[in-house]
């Protein structure tokens, strides 16, 4: 009798468990439409970059030619080979000169010495020049014997990240020396849909940080920008370069870099991950203020701050603005010198009252407007303490308008509206040159 009761009780428990599971599943299905979908990478996608098509489908563009390569550590084939080595060992063309950027052309091991502005590449014995220092535009002497320039750099989506401007200078040098340019296209890591910010004012063109009439957030790839520079006659003197763009396969404008299947390669030591790169395109503005942009911390460009900021008040003001896709948090941090720093980062060794950016929905997050709002909010709380480095801010923004409006007490809505008309015109022009 006891065994029978135990069996009946077990059956009852089993039935009850099944009912609970069904109710739970039913509840989940009923509310699934109301649960926001997280911004998770979709690694099922597979994007082929231009570099991986150069030696196969487009080898005719380089066969029999003497080649200059403009690249940095991001210029690699999918098998890991750097383009400098792939081109040097390619039997049907001759690599004659290398042009690099700020760090070592082959590696993002930032503890290694930076490339010199004028050097010999140890691996190939070829001359190697940096275009990130005093010279952005290759000289005729540097380009002697060159017939084709291959350009391959992963950029970050912002005009003030100098590489898109170096592209313009390289194309200008090519047009003056009757040299063809091949741009190997790569994704815009923050998607090809976000376009925002001031168009460069004429007085700041062709300097460090602004080659052409392009907004701060341009929403284009390197190949598309090259087509824009050419098509809109942005090269000085109205010249045009002989241009070929090797497109990507499989890339869509809505893709973030972590949705492409491509490996993340730090574009610089202070951009350790995609999220820091997203926020950088707005918070790099703090490099022109007496505020740390988080260099020398584990979250550069995601945390900004200074010892004198009342971060509780600033965070409250910012959160009350209800900016899209973002929440702000009061934190503290202390910048320190890292192995890759040539000097102490700003406010090193000082405890900073910081503002942390928490991106809650990157698809609607407006990074440049967020950076502007943070500058505006700090000025609202500390109008007498915020100091501007005019030359740096002019390079980053390409205009003096923001400083003037903030100092004159303009509303945030008026500041945002101040670039909308020119941005609308740029978007119409941009459409002609999009490849994807």
C-alpha positions in Angstrom: 0.0 0.0 0.0 2.9 2.4 0.9 4.5 1.7 -2.5 1.3 2.5 -4.3 0.9 5.8 -2.5 4.5 6.7 -3.3 4.0 6.0 -7.0 0.8 8.1 -7.0 2.6 10.9 -5.3 5.4 10.8 -7.7 3.0 11.0 -10.7 1.3 14.0 -9.1 4.6 15.8 -8.7 5.6 15.0 -12.3 2.3 16.4 -13.6 2.6 19.5 -11.5 6.2 20.1 -12.8 5.0 19.8 -16.4 2.2 22.3 -15.8 4.6 24.8 -14.3 7.0 24.5 -17.2 4.1 25.0 -19.7 2.9 28.0 -17.8 6.4 29.5 -17.7 6.9 29.0 -21.5 3.4 30.4 -22.1 4.3 33.5 -20.0 7.6 33.9 -21.9 6.0 33.8 -25.3 3.3 36.2 -24.2 5.8 38.8 -23.1 8.6 38.3 -25.6 7.5 41.2 -27.8 7.7 43.5 -24.9 11.3 42.5 -23.9 13.9 44.8 -25.6 16.4 42.9 -27.8 20.0 43.3 -26.6 22.7 44.5 -29.0 24.4 41.2 -29.3 27.0 40.4 -32.0 25.8 38.3 -34.9 28.9 36.3 -35.8 27.1 34.3 -38.4 27.9 37.1 -40.8 31.0 36.8 -42.9 32.6 39.8 -44.5 35.5 39.7 -47.0 37.6 42.8 -46.9 39.2 44.4 -50.0 42.7 43.1 -49.1 41.5 39.5 -49.4 40.4 40.2 -53.0 43.6 42.0 -54.2 45.8 39.0 -55.1 43.0 37.0 -56.7 40.1 38.9 -58.4 42.0 42.2 -58.7 45.6 41.1 -59.2 45.6 42.8 -62.7 45.6 46.2 -60.9 49.1 45.5 -59.5 50.7 43.1 -61.9 53.9 44.4 -63.4 53.7 47.6 -61.2 56.0 49.3 -58.7 54.0 49.7 -55.6 53.8 52.0 -52.5 51.9 50.7 -49.5 50.1 53.1 -47.1 48.9 51.0 -44.1 49.3 50.3 -40.4 49.0 47.2 -38.2 45.4 46.7 -39.3 46.4 46.1 -42.9 46.3 42.3 -42.8 44.9 39.5 -44.9 42.5 37.1 -43.3 45.3 34.6 -42.8 47.2 37.1 -40.7 49.8 38.1 -43.2 50.6 41.8 -43.2 50.2 43.5 -46.6 53.8 44.7 -46.5 55.0 41.1 -46.4 52.3 39.9 -48.9 53.2 42.5 -51.5 57.0 42.2 -50.9 56.7 38.4 -51.6 54.3 38.7 -54.5 56.2 37.7 -57.6 54.3 39.7 -60.2 54.8 43.2 -58.7 57.5 45.2 -56.9 57.0 46.8 -53.5 59.3 49.9 -53.4 58.2 52.0 -50.4 56.1 51.8 -47.2 54.1 54.6 -45.5 52.9 54.0 -41.9 51.1 55.8 -39.2 51.7 56.7 -35.6 52.9 53.3 -34.3 54.6 50.2 -35.8 53.3 49.5 -39.3 53.0 45.7 -38.5 51.9 45.3 -34.9 49.7 46.8 -32.3 52.1 45.8 -29.5 52.3 49.3 -28.3 55.1 48.5 -25.9 57.4 48.4 -28.9 59.1 51.6 -30.2 57.1 53.7 -32.6 58.2 53.9 -36.2 60.4 56.8 -37.0 59.3 59.4 -39.5 62.0 58.3 -41.9 63.4 54.8 -41.5 64.3 51.5 -43.2 61.9 48.6 -42.7 64.0 45.8 -41.1 61.9 43.0 -42.6 62.1 44.2 -46.3 65.0 46.6 -46.3 62.7 49.2 -48.0 62.4 52.9 -47.1 59.6 53.5 -44.6 58.0 56.9 -43.8 55.4 58.0 -41.2 52.6 60.2 -42.4 51.3 60.9 -38.9 54.0 63.4 -37.8 55.1 66.6 -39.5 54.4 65.2 -43.0 50.9 63.9 -44.0 51.4 64.1 -47.7 54.1 62.0 -49.4 56.6 64.0 -51.3 57.7 63.5 -54.9 61.0 62.1 -53.7 59.3 59.6 -51.4 57.2 58.4 -54.3 59.9 58.1 -56.9 59.5 55.1 -59.2 56.0 54.4 -57.7 53.3 53.5 -60.2 50.5 52.4 -57.8 49.7 53.3 -54.2 47.8 50.6 -52.3 45.9 52.1 -49.3 44.6 49.8 -46.5 43.8 51.1 -43.0 40.9 50.2 -40.7 39.5 53.6 -39.6 37.0 54.3 -36.7 34.2 56.4 -38.2 35.3 59.9 -37.1 36.8 62.7 -39.1 39.3 63.6 -36.4 40.8 60.1 -36.4 43.6 61.2 -38.7 43.6 58.3 -41.2 40.7 59.5 -43.4 42.5 62.8 -43.8 45.8 61.1 -44.7 43.8 59.3 -47.4 43.0 62.7 -48.9 46.7 63.8 -48.7 47.8 60.6 -50.3 45.3 60.9 -53.1 46.4 64.5 -53.7 50.1 63.4 -54.0 49.1 60.6 -56.4 47.1 63.0 -58.6 50.2 65.4 -58.8 52.5 62.5 -59.7 50.3 60.6 -62.1 50.1 57.6 -59.8 47.1 55.3 -59.5 45.5 54.7 -56.1 43.9 51.4 -54.9 41.9 51.6 -51.7 41.2 48.2 -50.1 37.9 48.7 -48.3 37.1 47.8 -44.7 34.0 48.2 -42.6 33.2 51.4 -40.7 33.2 49.8 -37.3 30.4 52.0 -35.9 28.1 51.2 -38.9 27.7 53.1 -42.1 24.5 54.7 -41.0 25.5 57.2 -38.4 26.2 60.7 -39.8 26.4 63.7 -37.4 28.3 66.8 -36.4 29.8 69.9 -37.9 31.1 70.1 -41.5 34.6 71.5 -41.4 34.8 75.3 -41.8 37.0 76.5 -44.7 39.6 78.0 -42.3 40.4 74.5 -40.9 40.7 72.6 -44.1 43.9 70.7 -45.0 45.2 70.7 -41.5 45.7 67.9 -39.0 42.2 66.4 -38.5 40.3 67.8 -41.5 41.1 67.2 -45.1 37.7 67.8 -46.8 34.2 69.1 -46.2 33.2 66.1 -44.1 31.2 66.0 -40.8 32.7 64.7 -37.6 30.7 61.4 -37.9 30.7 60.6 -41.6 29.1 57.2 -41.9 31.3 56.1 -44.8 34.0 53.6 -45.5 37.5 54.5 -46.7 36.6 53.5 -50.2 33.5 55.6 -50.2 35.4 58.6 -48.8 38.0 58.2 -51.6 35.2 58.4 -54.1 33.8 61.4 -52.3 37.1 63.2 -52.3 37.5 62.5 -56.1 33.9 63.1 -57.1 33.5 66.4 -55.2 36.9 67.7 -56.3 38.1 68.0 -52.7 41.7 67.6 -53.6 43.4 71.0 -53.8 43.4 72.5 -57.2 40.3 70.4 -58.1 42.5 67.5 -59.2 41.3 63.9 -59.3 43.3 60.8 -58.6 43.2 57.7 -60.8 41.2 55.6 -58.3 40.2 52.0 -57.9 38.3 50.8 -54.8 38.2 47.1 -54.1 34.9 46.6 -52.3 34.1 44.3 -49.5 31.8 41.3 -49.9 29.0 40.7 -47.4 29.1 44.1 -45.6 25.8 45.9 -44.9 25.6 49.5 -43.6 23.8 48.5 -40.5 26.6 46.2 -39.3 28.7 46.9 -36.3 32.2 45.5 -36.5 31.4 42.7 -34.1 28.6 41.6 -36.5 31.0 41.1 -39.4 32.8 38.0 -38.3 36.1 40.0 -38.6 38.6 39.9 -35.7 38.7 43.1 -33.6 42.1 44.7 -33.9 42.7 47.7 -31.6 43.1 50.7 -33.9 45.1 52.4 -31.2 46.2 51.6 -27.6 43.5 53.9 -26.2 40.7 52.1 -28.1 40.9 48.7 -26.5 37.4 47.5 -27.7 34.5 48.4 -29.9 32.6 50.2 -27.1 35.5 52.6 -26.4 35.7 53.3 -30.1 32.0 54.1 -30.2 32.2 56.6 -27.3 35.5 58.0 -28.6 33.8 59.5 -31.6 32.0 61.8 -29.1 34.2 62.1 -26.0 37.4 62.8 -27.9 36.3 66.4 -27.5 37.5 66.2 -23.9 41.1 66.1 -25.2 40.6 69.9 -25.9 39.4 70.7 -22.3 40.9 70.7 -18.9 39.3 67.3 -18.3 40.6 63.8 -18.5 39.2 61.7 -21.4 40.1 58.6 -19.5 43.5 58.0 -21.1 45.5 55.9 -18.6 42.5 54.0 -17.3 40.9 50.8 -18.2 38.0 52.6 -19.8 39.4 55.4 -22.0 36.8 57.6 -23.6 34.1 55.8 -21.7 34.9 57.7 -18.5 35.7 61.4 -18.4 36.4 63.6 -15.4 38.5 65.9 -13.3 39.1 66.5 -9.6 37.0 69.8 -9.6 33.9 68.4 -11.3 30.7 67.8 -9.2 30.0 64.7 -11.0 26.8 63.9 -9.1 25.2 67.2 -10.3 26.5 66.7 -13.9 25.2 63.1 -14.0 21.8 64.1 -12.8 21.6 66.9 -15.3 22.7 64.6 -18.1 20.2 61.8 -17.2 17.4 64.3 -17.1 18.1 65.2 -20.7 16.9 61.6 -21.7 19.5 61.3 -24.5 19.0 58.4 -26.8 20.4 55.0 -25.9 22.6 56.1 -23.0 22.6 56.4 -19.2 25.3 58.2 -17.1 26.9 57.2 -13.9 29.1 59.0 -11.3 32.4 57.2 -10.9 36.0 58.0 -9.7 39.2 57.1 -11.5 42.9 57.8 -11.4 44.8 58.0 -14.7 48.2 56.4 -14.7 51.0 56.1 -17.2 50.7 52.9 -19.3 53.6 51.1 -21.0 52.6 52.6 -24.4 52.5 56.2 -23.2 55.4 58.4 -24.2 54.4 60.8 -21.3 52.0 60.9 -18.4 48.4 61.1 -19.5 46.5 64.2 -18.5 45.7 64.4 -14.7 47.9 61.3 -14.0 48.0 60.4 -10.3 45.0 62.6 -9.5 41.6 61.2 -8.4 39.0 62.4 -10.9 35.3 62.8 -10.3 34.2 61.0 -13.4 31.1 60.6 -15.6 30.8 57.1 -17.1 28.9 56.5 -20.3 26.7 53.4 -20.2 25.5 52.6 -23.7 22.1 50.8 -23.3 21.1 50.7 -27.0 23.9 51.4 -29.4 21.6 51.4 -32.4 19.9 54.6 -31.3 22.8 56.0 -29.3 24.1 59.3 -30.8 27.7 59.5 -29.8 28.6 63.0 -31.1 25.5 64.6 -29.6 26.3 62.8 -26.3 29.8 64.2 -26.3 28.5 67.7 -26.9 25.8 67.3 -24.2 28.5 66.3 -21.7 30.6 69.4 -22.5 27.5 71.6 -22.2 26.4 70.0 -18.9 29.8 70.5 -17.3 29.8 74.1 -18.4 26.3 74.5 -16.9 27.5 73.3 -13.5 31.0 74.8 -13.7 31.0 77.8 -16.1 34.1 79.4 -14.4 36.2 76.2 -14.3 35.9 74.8 -17.8 39.0 75.7 -19.9 39.3 75.3 -23.7 42.4 74.5 -25.7 41.4 76.4 -28.8 43.8 74.7 -31.3 42.9 71.2 -30.2 39.1 71.9 -30.2 39.4 73.5 -33.6 41.1 70.4 -35.0 38.5 68.1 -33.5 35.5 70.1 -34.4 36.6 71.9 -37.5 34.8 75.0 -36.3 34.8 77.7 -33.6 31.0 77.6 -33.3 30.6 75.2 -30.4 32.8 77.2 -28.0 31.0 80.5 -28.9 27.6 79.0 -28.5 28.3 77.4 -25.1 30.0 80.6 -23.8 27.0 82.6 -25.0 24.6 80.4 -23.0 22.9 78.7 -26.0 20.5 75.8 -25.2 21.5 72.3 -26.1 18.7 72.1 -28.6 20.0 75.2 -30.4 23.5 73.7 -30.4 22.3 70.5 -32.0 20.4 72.4 -34.6 23.4 74.5 -35.5 24.8 71.9 -37.9 21.6 70.3 -39.1 21.3 72.3 -42.4 24.8 71.6 -43.5 24.5 68.0 -42.5 21.4 67.6 -44.5 23.2 68.8 -47.6 26.2 66.5 -46.9 23.9 63.5 -46.7 22.5 64.2 -50.1 26.0 64.6 -51.6 27.2 61.5 -49.7 24.5 59.3 -51.2 26.2 59.5 -54.7 29.4 57.8 -53.4 28.0 55.0 -51.3 29.0 51.5 -52.4 26.9 49.3 -50.1 
